[in-house]
């Protein structure tokens, strides 16, 4: 076996997975996440902020050391929504090249969706398919439909749309807590933008809905009222529609201070988790109407696992 390292740099967080590939799948050697908010104000300015680039550089420097110490022979870094939108993206590329010694790949939203699907379905029963994967990031949301035969993922449709927890918060949820008018405007924005995904992905064919990444796993930890974030408790947990809705309503009615006091919410998510929860509520309601799906399955496995599987 030889170790590989996968790095996912999104709008809000940057994450690392170092893993070995075995006959039964990936074996984690190291997995971590840091909030760097690379997409800070990029929706408004069109540029990556200098301090956001520096936060990302510091995290990458640490990730390079961790990967080398774990014996990673191959490293792949993908960058998503924030860098796709930025006018000064070349500053980001140069920083990554100097820090990691490799080029960052700015993948398309559809490729991001396919990698998320591949990573998410690996531990699931193929008989529960077709699967619909939803990945709510900082700047975009990916919706992917496909099947899994126990060995290989087969994606049949995917679409990435520009609504994520950072983007929706910066545009609409400015008060503390958000006003009813702000919540209404944010919901209209989310529902309108997600229509693009529903037009491209036949969600009515799905039997199982899986949510991945930090917004979704945090919602599960909140809904379960965990005393601390525990990935072994959130992974493959199930939330019925009413629990998704009630958790979103709780977060949207909470102040920043109240959210910050919840031990399962990472400090870097405190200001955007309500926006992410609103997107998840809209998704849950739409999928209930369109596909009769009344339950969300939460997965700790996502695009990082898909990247690592491609390297193995």
C-alpha positions as CSV (number, residue, x, y, z in Angstrom):
1,X,0.0,0.0,0.0
2,X,1.0,3.6,-0.5
3,X,-0.6,6.6,1.1
4,X,-2.2,9.4,-0.9
5,X,-3.3,12.9,0.2
6,X,-6.4,14.7,-1.0
7,X,-7.0,18.4,-0.3
8,X,-10.4,20.1,-0.9
9,X,-10.3,23.9,-0.8
10,X,-13.8,25.3,-0.8
11,X,-15.3,28.7,-0.2
12,X,-15.5,28.3,3.6
13,X,-13.2,25.4,4.6
14,X,-10.1,23.6,3.6
15,X,-9.8,19.9,4.3
16,X,-7.2,17.2,4.2
17,X,-7.4,13.4,3.9
18,X,-4.4,11.1,4.0
19,X,-5.4,7.5,3.4
20,X,-4.3,4.1,2.3
21,X,-6.3,2.1,-0.3
22,X,-7.1,-1.5,0.7
23,X,-9.3,-4.2,-0.9
24,X,-12.1,-3.0,1.3
25,X,-11.7,0.7,0.6
26,X,-9.9,3.6,2.1
27,X,-8.2,3.5,5.5
28,X,-7.9,6.9,7.0
29,X,-4.4,7.9,8.3
30,X,-5.3,11.6,8.9
31,X,-8.4,13.6,8.3
32,X,-9.0,17.3,9.3
33,X,-10.8,20.5,8.5
34,X,-10.0,24.1,9.0
35,X,-12.2,27.1,8.4
36,X,-10.2,29.6,6.3
37,X,-13.1,31.5,4.6
38,X,-11.3,31.8,1.2
39,X,-14.5,33.1,-0.3
40,X,-14.7,36.0,2.2
41,X,-16.7,38.7,0.3
42,X,-15.8,37.3,-3.1
43,X,-19.5,37.3,-4.1
44,X,-19.5,41.1,-3.6
45,X,-15.9,42.1,-4.7
46,X,-15.1,39.4,-7.3
47,X,-11.7,39.0,-5.7
48,X,-10.0,36.8,-3.1
49,X,-9.1,38.9,0.0
50,X,-5.4,39.1,1.0
51,X,-6.1,37.9,4.5
52,X,-8.2,35.0,3.2
53,X,-5.3,33.9,0.9
54,X,-2.9,34.1,3.9
55,X,-5.2,32.0,6.1
56,X,-5.3,29.4,3.3
57,X,-1.5,29.5,2.8
58,X,-0.9,28.8,6.5
59,X,-3.3,25.8,6.5
60,X,-1.7,24.4,3.3
61,X,1.8,24.7,4.8
62,X,0.7,22.5,7.7
63,X,-1.0,20.1,5.4
64,X,2.1,19.7,3.3
65,X,4.1,18.7,6.5
66,X,1.3,16.3,7.7
67,X,1.1,14.6,4.2
68,X,4.9,14.1,4.1
69,X,5.1,12.7,7.6
70,X,2.3,10.2,6.8
71,X,4.2,9.0,3.7
72,X,1.8,10.3,1.0
73,X,3.3,9.4,-2.4
74,X,0.7,11.4,-4.4
75,X,-1.1,14.6,-3.6
76,X,-4.1,16.2,-5.4
77,X,-5.7,19.5,-4.4
78,X,-8.9,20.7,-5.9
79,X,-10.3,24.1,-5.5
80,X,-14.0,24.9,-6.0
81,X,-16.5,27.7,-6.0
82,X,-14.5,30.7,-4.6
83,X,-11.6,30.3,-7.0
84,X,-13.9,29.7,-10.0
85,X,-15.4,33.2,-9.4
86,X,-12.3,35.2,-8.5
87,X,-10.6,37.8,-10.7
88,X,-7.3,37.4,-8.9
89,X,-7.3,33.6,-9.0
90,X,-3.7,33.6,-10.4
91,X,-2.5,34.9,-7.0
92,X,-4.1,31.8,-5.4
93,X,-2.5,29.4,-7.9
94,X,1.0,30.9,-7.3
95,X,0.6,30.6,-3.6
96,X,-0.5,27.0,-3.8
97,X,2.4,26.1,-6.2
98,X,4.9,27.7,-3.8
99,X,3.5,26.1,-0.7
100,X,2.6,22.6,-1.9
101,X,4.9,22.2,-4.9
102,X,1.9,21.1,-7.1
103,X,-0.8,23.0,-9.0
104,X,-4.3,23.4,-7.6
105,X,-7.0,22.1,-10.0
106,X,-10.0,24.4,-10.3
107,X,-12.6,21.8,-11.1
108,X,-16.0,22.5,-12.6
109,X,-19.1,22.3,-10.4
110,X,-20.2,19.1,-12.2
111,X,-16.8,17.5,-11.6
112,X,-17.1,18.5,-7.9
113,X,-20.5,16.9,-7.8
114,X,-19.2,13.6,-9.3
115,X,-16.3,13.4,-6.9
116,X,-18.7,14.0,-4.0
117,X,-21.0,11.2,-5.2
118,X,-18.1,8.7,-5.5
119,X,-16.9,9.5,-2.0
120,X,-20.3,9.4,-0.4
121,X,-21.8,6.1,-1.7
122,X,-18.8,3.8,-0.9
123,X,-20.2,2.4,2.4
124,X,-23.8,2.1,1.4
125,X,-26.0,-0.8,0.3
126,X,-26.4,-0.7,-3.5
127,X,-30.0,-2.0,-3.1
128,X,-30.9,1.4,-1.6
129,X,-30.2,3.2,-4.9
130,X,-30.6,5.2,-7.0
131,X,-28.9,7.7,-4.6
132,X,-29.3,11.5,-4.6
133,X,-26.3,13.3,-3.1
134,X,-26.5,16.9,-1.9
135,X,-23.4,18.8,-1.0
136,X,-24.0,22.3,0.5
137,X,-20.8,24.2,0.4
138,X,-19.9,27.8,1.1
139,X,-20.5,29.2,-2.4
140,X,-22.4,26.4,-4.3
141,X,-24.6,23.4,-3.8
142,X,-24.1,20.2,-5.8
143,X,-26.9,17.8,-6.6
144,X,-26.0,14.4,-8.0
145,X,-28.0,11.3,-9.0
146,X,-26.5,7.9,-9.6
147,X,-26.1,4.3,-8.7
148,X,-23.5,2.2,-6.8
149,X,-22.9,-1.5,-7.5
150,X,-20.6,-2.0,-4.5
151,X,-17.5,-1.5,-6.6
152,X,-18.1,1.4,-9.0
153,X,-20.2,4.6,-8.9
154,X,-22.3,5.4,-11.9
155,X,-23.4,9.0,-12.1
156,X,-26.4,9.6,-14.3
157,X,-26.9,13.4,-13.8
158,X,-25.3,16.2,-11.8
159,X,-25.6,20.0,-11.5
160,X,-23.8,22.6,-9.4
161,X,-25.7,25.8,-8.6
162,X,-24.5,29.1,-7.0
163,X,-26.2,28.9,-3.6
164,X,-24.1,28.0,-0.5
165,X,-24.0,28.9,3.2
166,X,-21.5,31.8,2.8
167,X,-23.1,33.2,-0.3
168,X,-26.7,33.2,1.0
169,X,-25.6,34.6,4.4
170,X,-23.6,37.5,2.8
171,X,-26.5,38.3,0.5
172,X,-29.5,38.0,2.7
173,X,-29.0,37.1,6.4
174,X,-27.4,40.2,7.8
175,X,-29.2,40.8,11.1
176,X,-28.7,38.9,14.4
177,X,-30.9,36.9,14.3
178,X,-32.1,37.3,10.7
179,X,-35.4,39.1,10.3
180,X,-38.5,37.3,8.9
181,X,-38.0,39.4,5.7
182,X,-34.4,38.3,5.4
183,X,-35.3,34.7,5.9
184,X,-38.1,35.0,3.3
185,X,-35.7,36.6,0.7
186,X,-33.0,34.0,1.4
187,X,-35.5,31.2,1.0
188,X,-36.8,32.6,-2.3
189,X,-33.2,32.9,-3.5
190,X,-32.4,29.3,-2.5
191,X,-35.6,27.9,-4.0
192,X,-35.1,29.8,-7.3
193,X,-31.5,28.9,-7.7
194,X,-32.1,25.2,-6.8
195,X,-34.6,25.0,-9.7
196,X,-31.6,24.9,-12.0
197,X,-30.4,21.7,-10.4
198,X,-33.9,20.1,-10.4
199,X,-34.3,21.0,-14.1
200,X,-31.0,19.1,-14.9
201,X,-31.3,16.2,-12.4
202,X,-34.3,13.9,-12.3
203,X,-34.6,13.7,-8.6
204,X,-37.9,11.9,-8.8
205,X,-35.9,8.7,-9.6
206,X,-34.0,8.8,-6.3
207,X,-34.8,6.3,-3.5
208,X,-32.2,7.5,-0.9
209,X,-31.1,11.1,-0.2
210,X,-27.6,11.6,1.2
211,X,-26.2,14.9,2.5
212,X,-22.5,15.4,2.8
213,X,-20.0,18.0,4.1
214,X,-19.9,20.3,7.1
215,X,-23.3,22.0,7.0
216,X,-25.1,18.6,6.9
217,X,-23.0,16.8,9.5
218,X,-23.3,19.8,11.8
219,X,-27.1,19.8,11.4
220,X,-27.1,16.2,12.5
221,X,-25.0,16.8,15.6
222,X,-27.3,19.7,16.5
223,X,-30.5,17.6,15.9
224,X,-29.0,14.8,18.1
225,X,-28.1,17.3,20.8
226,X,-24.6,15.8,21.0
227,X,-22.4,17.2,23.9
228,X,-19.5,17.5,21.4
229,X,-19.0,16.9,17.7
230,X,-18.7,13.1,17.2
231,X,-18.3,11.9,13.6
232,X,-19.0,8.3,14.6
233,X,-22.5,9.5,15.7
234,X,-23.2,11.7,12.7
235,X,-22.0,9.3,10.0
236,X,-25.0,7.4,8.5
237,X,-27.4,9.1,11.0
238,X,-30.9,9.8,9.7
239,X,-33.0,12.9,10.0
240,X,-36.7,13.0,9.1
241,X,-38.0,16.0,7.2
242,X,-39.6,17.5,10.3
243,X,-36.3,17.3,12.1
244,X,-34.4,19.0,9.3
245,X,-37.1,21.7,9.3
246,X,-37.2,22.3,13.1
247,X,-33.3,22.4,13.3
248,X,-33.2,25.0,10.5
249,X,-35.9,27.1,12.3
250,X,-34.0,26.9,15.6
251,X,-30.8,28.1,14.0
252,X,-32.5,30.9,12.0
253,X,-34.1,32.1,15.3
254,X,-30.9,32.0,17.3
255,X,-28.4,34.8,17.8
256,X,-24.7,34.6,17.0
257,X,-24.0,34.2,20.7
258,X,-26.4,31.4,21.1
259,X,-25.0,29.5,18.1
260,X,-21.5,30.1,19.4
261,X,-22.4,28.5,22.7
262,X,-23.4,25.2,21.0
263,X,-20.3,22.9,21.4
264,X,-20.9,21.0,18.1
265,X,-20.8,24.1,15.9
266,X,-17.2,24.9,14.7
267,X,-16.4,28.5,15.5
268,X,-15.8,29.1,11.8
269,X,-19.4,28.0,11.0
270,X,-21.2,30.0,13.6
271,X,-22.1,32.9,11.3
272,X,-23.1,30.8,8.3
273,X,-24.7,27.6,9.7
274,X,-28.2,29.1,9.7
275,X,-27.9,29.9,6.0
276,X,-26.7,26.4,5.3
277,X,-29.6,25.0,7.3
278,X,-32.1,27.1,5.3
279,X,-30.7,25.6,2.1
280,X,-31.1,22.1,3.6
281,X,-34.7,22.8,4.6
282,X,-35.5,23.9,1.1
283,X,-33.9,20.8,-0.3
284,X,-35.8,18.6,2.1
285,X,-39.1,20.1,1.2
286,X,-38.5,20.0,-2.5
287,X,-37.4,16.4,-2.4
288,X,-40.4,15.4,-0.3
289,X,-42.6,17.0,-2.9
290,X,-40.8,15.8,-6.0
291,X,-39.6,12.3,-5.0
292,X,-41.6,11.4,-1.9
293,X,-38.4,11.3,0.1
294,X,-39.0,12.0,3.8
295,X,-35.6,11.3,5.3
296,X,-32.0,12.6,5.1
297,X,-29.1,10.2,5.5
298,X,-26.0,12.0,6.7
299,X,-22.5,10.9,5.5
300,X,-19.1,12.0,6.8
301,X,-17.6,10.7,3.5
302,X,-17.6,13.1,0.5
303,X,-15.5,14.8,-2.1
304,X,-12.3,14.1,-0.1
305,X,-12.9,10.4,-0.3
306,X,-13.7,10.7,-4.0
307,X,-10.4,12.5,-4.7
308,X,-8.4,10.0,-2.7
309,X,-10.1,7.0,-4.5
310,X,-9.1,8.6,-7.8
311,X,-5.4,8.7,-6.7
312,X,-5.2,5.2,-5.4
